[in-house]
Amino acid sequence: MGQPTHAQNWWRSAVIYQVYVRSFADGDGDGTGDLAGVRAKLPYLAELGVDALWFNPWYLSPMKDGGYDVADYRVIDPAFGTLAEAEKLIAEAKELGIRTLVDIVPNHVSDQHPWFRAALAQGPERELFHFRPGRGEHGELPPNDWPSQFAGSAEPVWTRLPDGTWYLHLFTPEQPDLNWAHPAVRQEHEEILRFWFERGVAGVRIDSAALLAKDPDLPDFVEGRDPHPYVDRDELHDIYRSWRTVADAYDGIFVGEVWLPDTERFARYLRPDELHTAFNFSFLSCPWDAGRLRTSIDETLAEHAPVGAPATWVLCNHDVTRTVTRYGRADSGFDFATKAFGTPTDLALGARRARAGALLSLALPGAVYLYQGEELGLPEAEIPRDRIQDPMHFRSGGTDPGRDGCRVPLPWTADAPYVGFGGEPWLPQPSGWSAYAADLQAADPGSMLSLYRAALTIRPEFGDGPITWLPTPEGVLAFARPGQEGRLLCVVNLADAPADLPAHSRLLLGSGPLDPRGRLPKDTAVWLRG
């Protein structure tokens, strides 16, 4: 058998753009982003230079959790369009050289899913979920004490029905967990994978990939117990090996959402017969600190090396505080438990760091996931409390601002109503949003958008070779990678003073200008030809 071609290995070094459809572009003017809006912006995405689009769930859903409560995987939600439009979008993107990934949410379904509705009617579908009698004299207590997956939430993960039984939901009551020990659940999801691969998608992102399997006894939660009753159970690997067989038949790929502190167990999901890639949350949550970033990079590459899987680099997604805002705070890391209203933020500082962080992440070996609007340098929006929709906010008792701040509809045209998004947006756009409009930035060579376009044009020169760290003063990161036309260097200055650049023949790109003496200022990054 010959070596895999570059086309087959595209995912190893791809830049994959995350599309949160609801907030991307509104094609029909109803205030909700849709597939027509995405199709109209395909030329923009092609000019940006991305290799693929990852779509958050676009399926039929009551939208109790932003579409992650799926009622039917074979139907596009009417708010977004139709299945025919999705097929057209996949085909049109492919003509522009852009592949498509869809989101699968296997841990749970919507309470409006036909299976769960039948289960509520006492049908045999109850076996497809986790129904249990309660504890206590009259069954009035939940079957166990598992904590909610929503940070800061003290609400139970069980809901009692009028007949006295309880059902499990690690997230909201509108998202009942599936019983993955039942063969019908496995069969249905493999058929869902085939359904979308046959429509031309190149891959699938797996939501909450480490949560599917549950201890059949559903015991009480004990901190430190091994194995965990519902996280990273060994049964998961047989599920994903079966999925891999399906994907291989279509040359499809998987990326898993796997939050695990144990690097050895994390790597198990990336063995050659399981998932192709997994998100790197260590890098995403890392503060703007040279030592911490280097450690994250080294550990990430080391944990992927034994299984030959490429790393992924992510600065932001639809669940976390936007990079410009996060990097402009005293605590520039990310932790769901520390999110709070009114956190002081220096947006100018955050923007400088976000520009440098973009060049850092794009210079590393592996795939990069770019969340929509990051290329515009959007900050986190503070949503008025009476307009917040995210259930994470409500389940925290109103203390957590939730995730809506990174989901505000994008600004496209500075002088158009609603900054060119379409109709009145489902989430309010802040005052001053027009300053970030794509049309303004496209005409400004110093804008965040122009920086990303330039970086994505140059990035293929880095190839997929290893990194070699270069000696630097404290607070400065510098590494070399073999390029197509000689060695390429990335230097990032996180120290307080300007830094001298290593020997090089040419400056390829900078996140900001050098100082008058040709040194690299604080919070600035450059790409150099060695």
Summary of the structure (lengths in Angstrom):
residues: 530
radius of gyration: 23.2
end to end distance: 36.5
largest distance: 78.5
contacts: 1781
relative contact order: 0.11
helix: 32%
strand: 16%
